Amino acid sequence: MVVIVSRQAVIDAKFSTVICAPVFSEGLGLDSQVPVGVAEGLKHESTIFCDNLGSLAKSELTEYVGCLSPGKLKQLDDALRMALDL
């Protein structure tokens, strides 16, 4: 599973790819990771790994699972800043 970390404008645009972060069932507790779970629409507790960003074709993203709350989006922003040293 992946989390799209791109801007909505890019997702809606004619670009064929988006930037994504993988979601794994176990995390390492790093500042560049975000815990997610049932509250976000997943089946079990998982972790977004912002150190592993990649580009995926929009056509590969076929199943909508859930969304992040404003608080989780803030955690994702912070984790991306940490992962990218911004």
C-alpha positions as CSV (number, residue, x, y, z in Angstrom):
1,M,0.0,0.0,0.0
2,V,1.1,3.6,-0.6
3,V,0.1,7.0,0.5
4,I,0.1,9.8,-2.1
5,V,2.1,12.7,-0.8
6,S,1.6,14.9,-3.8
7,R,-0.4,18.1,-4.0
8,Q,-4.0,17.8,-5.1
9,A,-3.3,20.1,-8.0
10,V,-0.8,17.6,-9.3
11,I,-3.1,14.7,-8.7
12,D,-5.8,16.4,-10.7
13,A,-3.5,17.5,-13.5
14,K,-2.5,15.6,-16.6
15,F,0.7,14.3,-15.1
16,S,0.9,10.5,-15.4
17,T,2.7,10.0,-12.1
18,V,2.4,11.1,-8.4
19,I,4.9,11.0,-5.5
20,C,4.0,8.3,-3.0
21,A,5.3,6.9,0.3
22,P,5.0,3.2,1.1
23,V,3.0,2.0,4.1
24,F,4.3,-1.0,6.0
25,S,2.8,-3.0,8.8
26,E,5.7,-2.3,11.2
27,G,7.6,0.9,11.8
28,L,11.0,1.7,13.4
29,G,9.8,4.7,15.4
30,L,11.8,7.2,13.3
31,D,10.8,10.9,13.0
32,S,10.4,10.3,9.3
33,Q,7.6,7.8,9.9
34,V,3.9,8.3,10.6
35,P,1.8,5.7,12.4
36,V,-1.6,5.2,10.8
37,G,-4.4,2.6,11.3
38,V,-8.1,1.9,11.5
39,A,-8.9,5.6,12.1
40,E,-7.4,6.4,8.7
41,G,-9.3,3.5,6.9
42,L,-6.6,0.8,7.1
43,K,-7.4,-2.7,8.3
44,H,-4.6,-2.7,10.9
45,E,-2.0,-0.5,12.5
46,S,0.7,0.5,10.0
47,T,3.4,3.1,9.3
48,I,4.0,5.5,6.5
49,F,7.8,5.5,5.5
50,C,8.7,9.0,4.2
51,D,12.3,8.0,3.7
52,N,11.2,5.7,0.9
53,L,9.4,8.2,-1.5
54,G,8.9,7.1,-5.0
55,S,7.0,8.0,-8.2
56,L,4.1,5.8,-9.3
57,A,1.9,5.9,-12.3
58,K,-1.6,7.1,-11.4
59,S,-3.0,4.0,-13.2
60,E,-1.4,1.8,-10.6
61,L,-3.4,3.5,-7.8
62,T,-6.7,1.7,-8.2
63,E,-8.2,1.3,-4.7
64,Y,-9.1,4.2,-2.4
65,V,-8.6,3.1,1.2
66,G,-8.9,6.1,3.4
67,C,-7.6,9.6,4.3
68,L,-5.6,11.4,6.9
69,S,-7.1,13.7,9.4
70,P,-5.7,17.3,9.7
71,G,-3.6,16.1,12.7
72,K,-2.1,13.1,10.7
73,L,-1.5,15.4,7.7
74,K,0.6,17.7,10.1
75,Q,2.5,14.6,11.2
76,L,3.1,13.6,7.6
77,D,4.3,17.2,6.8
78,D,6.8,17.0,9.7
79,A,8.0,13.5,8.7
80,L,8.5,14.7,5.1
81,R,10.5,17.7,6.4
82,M,12.7,15.3,8.4
83,A,13.1,12.8,5.6
84,L,14.0,15.5,3.1
85,D,16.1,17.6,5.5
86,L,14.0,20.7,4.9
